[in-house]
Amino acid sequence: MTGRIHPRGHATRIAALLILVVASACEVEGPGGLGPGADPAPPRSVDASYYARAVTVTWELHPSWAGESFRVYGRRTTDASYFRVAEVTSCIESRCQYVDLNIEGGRRYEYYVAAVNDRGIETPSEFSVEVDVPHPVPPPVPDGLEAVALDGVIFLRWGSQSRTADDFAFYRVYLELQGGELILLGETDSEGFLDLLAENGATSRYLVSAVDRWGHESEGSSKAEGTPRPDFHGELVYAWEDRPDLSGFRFQEDELLDPILPGNSAQRHFRIEVDASGWWLVPRSGVEVHREAYLTTALRCGPGSDASCTELTEAPSSDYSGEDIGLLPGLTYIVRVPAGGGDWRYGAIRVSHTGFAQDGALVIFDWAYQLQPGNPALSPAPGAANRSQGE
């Protein structure tokens, strides 16, 4: 919230005034003029803005500034007199500032700045500025925080109830250390965040807050934790529109090969795209996708799986197309790629998450690939459970 400048001739235009110190703060009836012999150069371009329960008053040095210090005067516009609220003796380059924390919500404040020399003579700024201080009401606390553990990465996502505040601006993501100390990992305007510094085998705990355009921050969300692990599950592919270098995918026969490719690579089998309608699997020319997606609870239902576990064990023999297909979490999609000699190899991906992180839209899925041409049985690539992404 930027201050409003009072123009020349306004009732609060700063003239010259001999300021009298009455206590630790100085109260005066208003800005006024100095008598003959005043020599400090006046501050220029005084401005005031509000953010995060503080008003920041800034000004510029006059070209003829000779090292004088500055006094900042302020008042609530309902007050008759100004008070000296600070004395500033150093500036960074040609810019100076003072941060006023002694303010109340729902008030309007007015400030001006005066240069003062070693004889105590002041020259005030030509103008005063006003700034409105809103009531410090933060957005609602973010809801439903979830930590999705991947390979060397944790994907955080949460609900959008903070956006119900008209002045919502962005989120802050925190990592909680042992002992409860919080470290700010970053900020995002999406309901998702990737912790790319997470380490496999180490559990990390997180919380998220919401911030409005005035810098008012909500309380922290409920906490969520995750432990990354080496696995071919949880493959993370970005959308072509946001990260074209990480938007392509190729089913791999060797677990040591990274399946993530640029979205325009001739070696890709498909890439991910996003638009207003959602996320899309876009096959490369010659690659086909089955027209139907299958509702499953897992890519594989192995020993110890829940009795209600649902998987797709065999690829359909027909009804494939080279057209794009929309992606939804909880569905398994069948892709077939040319294997030579008129045969196909079959692969499956099961989407677990779609969402946004700080650097773009993404899809997370598990995958399986049948190495034997013509065999519709869907099997994971050999040794894939031991692959560490990015090797």
N, C-alpha and C positions, 0 to 999 in steps of 0.2 A: 504494500500500500504506500504509494509515493506521495510525498508532501506537496501541497499546493503553495505556489509562490505568490506573495502579495506584491503587486506591481507598485511602481513609483507613484506617489501621491496617495496611496492607501493609508488609512488611519494608522496602520501598524508599520509603515515604512520606517526603517531604522535611520535616524539622523545621528546626532552625537550626544552623548550623555556622560557625565562624570558618575561612575558607579561607586557607591559607598558600601563598604563591607560592614554588615551588621552582626554577623555570626559566622558559623562555618559555612553557611549559605548566604548569598546576598540577595535581598529582596528589593526590587525597584518598582516604580509605578509603571514603567514601560520603556521601550527603547527611545533614546533621545540623542542630543548632540553634544559635542565637545567644544570647549572654548578654543581660542587661538593657541597655536603652537603644537597641536596634536600631530604626531608624526608616524604612528604605526600604519602600515598599509592594511586596508580592510580585507577580510576574507571574501572570496568570490564563489559564486555558484553553490550557495548553501542549499542543501536538500535534506529531506528526512523521509525514511521509509520504515514500515513495520514488518517484522517477521519473527515468528517463534517467541512471542511474549517479550519482545524488545523493540525499541525504536533506535535506528541507527541514523545519526546526524553526520552528514559529510559536507566537506567544503574543499575548495582549491586555494592554493597559495597565490597571492598577488605577485606579479612579476617583480615588484620592488620590495618584496618581503625580506626583512633583515634579521631573521632568526627569532622574532618575537614569539611568545607563547600565546595561547588562545583560551578564552573563557566562553563556555557554552551556557546560554540562558534558556530557560524553558518555563512553560506554564500550561495549566489546563485552560482552555479558552473561556471557561466560566470563572477563572480567577482574575482579579484586577491587576495583580502584580506578577512580574517575572521573578524567577529565582535563579541564582547561579548554581548550576547542577554539576559543573565539572570544569577542570582546568587541564588543558592538553598542552604538553611541552614538546612532543615529537610527532612527526608525520612520516609516512612512507612515500618517498619521492615527492610529488607535488600534491598528493591527496592526503587529507586528514579526516579522522572520524572519531566519533564518540558513540558508545552504545549505552542507551538509557534503559535500565531494567526496572526503575522505580515508576511503573506506570500502572494504570487501571484499565480494565476492559470496559468498552462502551463509552470511552471518552475521546475528545479531540484535543490534541496538544499542539502548541506553537513554540517554535525555537528560533533563536538567532545566535550568531557567533561574533565575538569581538576579539580583535588582536590587542595584546597588551604589551607595552614595552617595559624596560627595567625601571622606569619612573612611575609605573602604575597608570600611565595614560592609555585609554582604550579607544579603538576605532571599531565600531560595530559594522557588521555586514549591511549592505544596502537594503536587503529584504529579510523578512522573516518568512518561515514556512510552516504550514500546518499539516498534520497527519492524523488520520482516524485510527484508533486502536479498537479492534473488534473484541467481543467477548471470546475468550479462549475455549471454544467448544470443538474438540477434535472429531474426526469421523468415527463411525462405529468400528469396533475391534474386528480385524479379519477373522473369518470363520472357517472351520473345517480344514486346518492345515494338515497336509499329508506329505510324508517324505518317502519317495520312491527310490530304493537303492538300486543302482546300476553298476557297471564295471568302472570303478575309479571315479564315479560321478554320483551325486545325489540330486534328483529332480524334486523340487518343492513346488507344491501347488495348493491353492486354497480357494475359498468361495469369494463371491463378489459383493457381500453385503456392505462393505465399506463404501462402495460406489453409490449407495443411496444418499450420501451427503452431497449436496449440490456443489460444494467447494472441494471435493476430493481431488487430490493431486497425484500421489504416488505411494508406494510401499517401501518400507525399510526391512531388510532381512538380517537377522542377527544369529550368530553362532554362540551357544552357551558353553563356556568352559567349565572345568571342574571347579567347584566353589561358587558357581553361579554368576561369574563375571560374563558380561555380554560383549561380543565383538561385532561391529557392523561389517557385514560381508558386502553389502551393496544395496542399491535402490533400483526399483523397476516400476513401470506403470502397468505391468501385466500381472495376472494372478498366477504367476509361475516364476521360478528362478532355478538356475543350475549352479550348484556348488562344484566347480571344476577342480577344486583343491582337495576334495574328499579323498581319503586313502582307503584302499581295500583292506578289510579286516578291522578298521577302526570305526567305532560308533560315534556319530555326531548328532548333536541335539540342537534344534532350531526353534525360533519363534519369529513372528512377523508383526509389524505395526503399520498403521495407516497414517498418512500425513495430508493435511489440507493445504490449500494454496497460500495460507498465511503461516505455515510452518507449525501448526498445532498437531502434535503427535498423539495417537491413541495409546491405550495400554497394549501390552503385548498379547498376541494370540495364545491359545493353548499350544503346548510344545509338542513337537514331533521329532522322532529320531530315526536314523537309518544307518545301516552298515553295508557299504559297497563290497562286492565280491567279484572275482574273475569268473566270467560266464558268457556264453553266447546269447543267453536270455537278456532281455532289456536292451536291444539294439536301439540306438538313438540316431534318428535321421532328421535333419532340418528341412524346411520347405525351400524350394528353389528360389522363391521370391526374396527370402531373407538371408540364406547362407548357401548360395549356389555351389560353393566348394564342398559342402557336406550334405548335399541333397540327393545324391545317387546311391544305389545299392546293387550289389552283385552277389548272388549266392556263390559261396566259395567251397571248393572241394578240399582245401587245405586249411586247417584251423589256425595256422599261423598267418594267413593272409587277411588283411583288413577288408571287410566287405563294403565299407563306406567309401564312395568315390564322388568326384565332382558330378553335378547333375547333367553336364553335357558330355561326359565321357562316353566314348564309343563302346567301352567295356561294360557299362552299366546294364542291368536287366530292367530296372525301372528307376524313377525318381519320384520324390514327394513334392506336391504343389499345394498351395492353399489359396482360397478366395473367400468371398463373402458367404458362399454356400457350405464351406467346410474344407476338409483335407482330402486330397486325391492321390491315388496311385496311378502314375502315368507310365505305361510300359514303353520301352524302346521299340523301334520298328522291328518286327519279326517276333517279338515276345507277346504272349497272349495271357489274358486273365479270365478265369471262369466268371461267368456273368452273375453267379449267385455267391453270396457270402454266407458262412455257416456260423450259427451261434454256438460257441464253445465256452467251457470254463477254464480250459488249459490247452496248451499246444500238445502236451503229452500227459496221459494219465498213467503214471508209473506205479510201482509198489508203494503202498501206504497212502495212495490218493483217496480222497473222499469218495464215498459210494455214489454220490451224485455227479462225479467228475465226467465231463463231456468233452470228447476230442474228435478230430477228423483224421482217420487213419489211412484213407485211400483217396486219391484224386479222381474226380469224375472223368469219364472218357470223352465227353463232348461238351458242346455249348460254351466254347471259349471265344474271346474277342480281343482285338487289339485296342479297344476303346478304354478310356480312363474309367476308374471306378472309385466311388466315394468310400472313405475309410471311417469306421466307427469302432470305438473300444468294445471288446468282448466278441468280435467277429474274426473268423479265420478266412483268409483269402488264398486261393490256389493260383499259382503262376506256373506257366510252362514255357520252357526256353528251347530253341532248336538244339538238337544233339548230333546232327549230321545223319545222312542216310535216311532221312524222312522220319526219324525218331524224335521224341521229346524227352526232356528231363523235367521232373515236377518238383516244385518248391511250395512251401506254405509259410505264410506269416500270420501270426495272431496279434492283433493290435491290443495293447493293454492301456495306452494312454495317448490322448492328443491334447495339445495345449500350447502355451506360450511361455517362453523364458525371456530373460533380459535381452537376448540377442536374436529373438525371432520365434516363429512358429515351428513346432516339432511334432514328431510321432515316435512313440516307443513301442517296439514289438519284439516278439520271439519268432524264431524262424527254424525251418527244417528243410532239408534238401536231399532228394534221392539221387545218388550218383549213378545208378544203373539206368541207361537209356531205355525208355519204354516201360519201365516199372512204375506203376501208379502208387505203390506203397510209399507213404511219406515218412522218411526217417531223417533224424538229425545227421548233419555232417559228422563223419567219424572224428572222435576226439574233441568235438566242438565244446564240450563241457569244460575242457581245460584251457580253452583259448582265452587269452587276455586281450581285450580290445585295444587296438592301437599298436600291438607288437609288430 
